[in-house]
Each structure stands twice: as structure tokens, then as C-alpha cells.
């Protein structure tokens, strides 16, 4: 038998322990409520999804062709890349849809 090597103890330091949560804020642990969902400007290859949230949030839509084993994402990159631009009124255009296909 070979002896089991001993591993050094490793300590990890998080941003919260370095500067405290008062400076970085407490993460939001409750998902926003979504309402007023509508689908507009539907063509054979695109559609616009609009909705509202009860708090500022990103603007992402997950969708998939019926029966698919994968999901796709569409979103407003101006809103999604900057938390300061999160909003309560959302609109995302989905492009390159397959005509006559059903989506979930």
C-alpha cells in the first residue's frame, strides 16, 4: 500500500469577508414577479416578447423548438450587461425562427 499524502489546508477569502456586505450590498435572493406577457410583431421568422416585472431585472428570454433537447436565449444586450440598466419594462425581439415551427 502507498501512504496517503497529506494535503495542505486551503483557505478561501470572499469579497464579503474582505470588505463586508455593506459595501457590496446583499444579493437579491427572490426572483422578480413577471406579468403582462405578450407576443407582438409575429412574422414567419421573428417575434417580439414584452413583459413587466415588479422589480428591476435583466431582459432575457429562453425558448426552444417543440421537442428540442436544447434551449436558446435572446435578450437586450444593453440591459443585460449593466445592472444599472436593469428595468421593469422588457422587450426582446427573437430572430431567425423557423417558419411554421412551434416554440416553447
Rosetta silent file (secondary structure, phi, psi, omega in degrees, C-alpha in Angstrom):
SEQUENCE: XXXXXXXXXXXXXXXXXXXXXXXXXXXXXXXXXXXXXXXXXXXXXXXXXXXXXXXXXXXXXXXXXXXXXXXXXXXXXXXXXXXXXXXXXXXXXXXXXXXXXXXX
SCORE:     score description
SCORE:     0.000 S_00000001
   1 L     0.000  145.100  176.335    0.000    0.000    0.000 S_00000001
   2 L   -94.872  142.803  178.666    1.082    3.529   -0.699 S_00000001
   3 L   -70.145  144.707  177.505    0.771    6.132    2.045 S_00000001
   4 L   -77.707  122.313 -179.359   -1.929    8.750    1.544 S_00000001
   5 L   -69.581  145.174  176.394   -0.260   12.128    1.040 S_00000001
   6 L   -87.550  138.652 -179.370   -1.423   14.883    3.326 S_00000001
   7 L  -101.174  144.235  178.764   -2.782   17.931    1.589 S_00000001
   8 L   -68.657  149.683  176.949   -2.212   21.446    2.849 S_00000001
   9 L   -74.696  133.931 -177.798   -5.220   23.230    4.308 S_00000001
  10 L  -116.313  134.365  177.660   -6.539   25.853    1.909 S_00000001
  11 L  -114.504  136.286  177.570   -8.487   28.934    2.954 S_00000001
  12 L  -110.680  140.721  179.815  -10.634   30.947    0.597 S_00000001
  13 L  -116.475  128.196  179.479  -11.456   34.576    1.139 S_00000001
  14 L   -98.090  164.875  177.699  -14.574   36.097   -0.385 S_00000001
  15 H   -60.004  -36.743  179.627  -15.233   39.696   -1.259 S_00000001
  16 H   -61.483  -40.296 -179.107  -17.792   39.816    1.553 S_00000001
  17 H   -76.958  -23.558  179.796  -15.201   38.861    4.161 S_00000001
  18 H   -76.774  -45.469 -174.283  -12.640   41.277    2.745 S_00000001
  19 H  -122.300   -6.750  179.588  -14.752   44.446    2.668 S_00000001
  20 L    86.648  150.622 -177.184  -18.090   43.491    4.247 S_00000001
  21 H   -71.555  -18.676 -178.879  -21.530   43.259    2.674 S_00000001
  22 H   -64.995  -25.492 -179.420  -22.344   46.889    3.480 S_00000001
  23 H   -90.483  -26.440 -178.951  -20.058   47.999    0.643 S_00000001
  24 H  -107.185  -10.094  179.725  -21.126   45.476   -1.992 S_00000001
  25 L    85.056  162.637  179.121  -24.754   45.005   -0.992 S_00000001
  26 L   -95.756  131.344 -178.977  -26.696   41.879   -0.249 S_00000001
  27 L   -61.719  145.718  176.736  -27.588   39.738   -3.281 S_00000001
  28 L   -76.016  119.812 -176.541  -31.258   39.607   -4.268 S_00000001
  29 L  -104.599    2.454 -179.765  -32.455   36.095   -3.466 S_00000001
  30 L  -115.027  126.044  179.488  -36.070   36.459   -4.658 S_00000001
  31 L   -67.446  147.490  178.124  -36.915   36.242   -8.353 S_00000001
  32 L   -69.185  152.213  173.932  -38.983   39.112   -9.756 S_00000001
  33 L   -81.145  134.474 -177.204  -42.682   38.570  -10.429 S_00000001
  34 E  -108.049  135.495  178.442  -43.409   38.522  -14.166 S_00000001
  35 E  -152.031  173.145  176.745  -46.665   39.788  -15.652 S_00000001
  36 E    62.217   33.684 -178.065  -48.212   41.373  -18.720 S_00000001
  37 E   -72.710  131.863  175.203  -46.507   38.953  -21.096 S_00000001
  38 E  -144.940  155.615  177.711  -47.401   39.456  -24.746 S_00000001
  39 E  -116.106  124.705 -176.128  -46.120   38.378  -28.144 S_00000001
  40 E  -130.032  168.645  174.705  -46.162   41.034  -30.856 S_00000001
  41 L    49.830   46.307 -178.160  -44.917   41.661  -34.380 S_00000001
  42 L   -79.089  126.465  173.379  -45.008   37.959  -35.230 S_00000001
  43 L  -123.544 -174.633  177.972  -43.650   37.079  -38.664 S_00000001
  44 L   -66.355  -23.195 -173.745  -42.533   33.742  -40.072 S_00000001
  45 L  -127.786    5.139  179.609  -39.035   34.246  -38.683 S_00000001
  46 L  -155.052  163.396  175.951  -39.295   36.647  -35.737 S_00000001
  47 E  -159.058  152.640  176.696  -41.418   37.772  -32.807 S_00000001
  48 E  -112.400  125.507  179.015  -41.190   40.396  -30.078 S_00000001
  49 E  -103.965  128.903  176.722  -41.838   39.325  -26.499 S_00000001
  50 E  -124.862  149.313  177.710  -42.774   42.029  -23.964 S_00000001
  51 E  -163.860  168.593  177.632  -43.395   41.747  -20.218 S_00000001
  52 E  -123.084  153.357  174.388  -43.170   43.632  -16.937 S_00000001
  53 E  -127.422  156.869 -178.611  -41.521   42.775  -13.633 S_00000001
  54 E   -81.753   -3.096  175.531  -42.210   44.082  -10.137 S_00000001
  55 E  -149.054  162.277  178.973  -38.536   44.995   -9.675 S_00000001
  56 E   -59.292  136.095 -178.052  -35.624   45.896  -11.929 S_00000001
  57 E  -153.321  169.733  175.997  -34.354   42.818  -13.784 S_00000001
  58 L   -76.066  173.657 -178.605  -32.485   41.743  -16.909 S_00000001
  59 L  -121.176   83.200  179.321  -34.239   41.141  -20.211 S_00000001
  60 E  -123.942  142.353  176.659  -33.651   37.527  -21.243 S_00000001
  61 E  -126.293  126.571  173.389  -35.987   35.067  -22.963 S_00000001
  62 E  -100.669  134.460 -179.881  -35.317   31.315  -23.090 S_00000001
  63 E  -148.919  159.519  179.928  -37.102   29.449  -25.873 S_00000001
  64 L  -152.720  147.204  173.974  -36.866   26.159  -27.701 S_00000001
  65 E   -64.454  143.069  179.865  -38.410   24.463  -30.717 S_00000001
  66 L   -54.432  130.702  179.679  -41.076   21.964  -29.655 S_00000001
  67 L    83.553   -1.209 -178.397  -39.461   18.584  -28.955 S_00000001
  68 L   -74.780  156.767  176.588  -35.931   20.014  -28.879 S_00000001
  69 L  -105.358   19.416 -179.328  -33.353   18.895  -26.347 S_00000001
  70 L  -143.332  159.462  175.509  -31.768   22.350  -26.163 S_00000001
  71 L  -119.274  155.086  175.256  -32.807   25.910  -25.321 S_00000001
  72 E  -119.096  159.121  179.870  -31.856   29.180  -26.937 S_00000001
  73 E  -125.721  143.149  172.317  -31.607   32.625  -25.345 S_00000001
  74 E  -134.501  149.007 -179.475  -32.420   36.062  -26.670 S_00000001
  75 E  -166.980  172.622  177.766  -32.040   39.320  -24.822 S_00000001
  76 L   -93.258  102.778 -174.487  -31.424   43.021  -24.772 S_00000001
  77 H   -63.274  -30.372  178.055  -27.627   43.291  -24.503 S_00000001
  78 H   -62.029  -40.888 -179.930  -27.805   46.969  -23.466 S_00000001
  79 H   -77.789  -43.724 -170.618  -29.837   45.966  -20.398 S_00000001
  80 H   -70.237  -26.425 -175.749  -28.166   42.626  -19.636 S_00000001
  81 L   -91.035   -2.351 -178.127  -24.549   43.785  -19.472 S_00000001
  82 L  -141.251  107.175 -176.658  -25.085   46.613  -16.994 S_00000001
  83 H   -56.917  -28.612  178.336  -27.034   46.025  -13.767 S_00000001
  84 H   -66.018  -17.970 -179.930  -27.640   49.786  -13.546 S_00000001
  85 H  -100.888    4.307  174.526  -29.753   49.456  -16.725 S_00000001
  86 L   -55.051  151.660 -171.890  -31.978   46.633  -15.422 S_00000001
  87 E  -142.055  170.493  175.466  -35.601   47.632  -15.911 S_00000001
  88 E  -103.438   -9.336  179.512  -39.197   46.732  -15.055 S_00000001
  89 E  -117.742  116.075 -170.017  -40.439   47.057  -18.663 S_00000001
  90 E  -118.128  146.049  175.393  -38.939   44.471  -21.020 S_00000001
  91 E  -150.849  122.898 -178.907  -38.983   43.892  -24.771 S_00000001
  92 E  -131.157  129.187  175.938  -36.930   41.290  -26.625 S_00000001
  93 E   -95.112  126.644  176.939  -37.003   40.528  -30.340 S_00000001
  94 E  -100.279  125.643 -176.665  -36.375   36.890  -31.217 S_00000001
  95 L  -113.451  167.998  174.575  -34.896   36.432  -34.693 S_00000001
  96 L    60.604   36.874  173.711  -34.132   33.521  -37.013 S_00000001
  97 L   -75.716  157.861  179.131  -37.167   31.464  -36.039 S_00000001
  98 L   -91.585  121.030 -178.679  -38.147   28.579  -38.288 S_00000001
  99 L   -55.721  139.748  178.402  -41.405   29.342  -40.131 S_00000001
 100 L    70.660   -0.753  177.748  -44.329   27.091  -39.063 S_00000001
 101 L   -82.172  149.906  175.765  -42.326   25.611  -36.169 S_00000001
 102 L   -97.087  140.372 -178.634  -43.835   25.576  -32.677 S_00000001
 103 E  -123.746  146.866  174.745  -41.781   27.014  -29.809 S_00000001
 104 L  -104.871    0.000    0.000  -41.995   26.616  -26.044 S_00000001
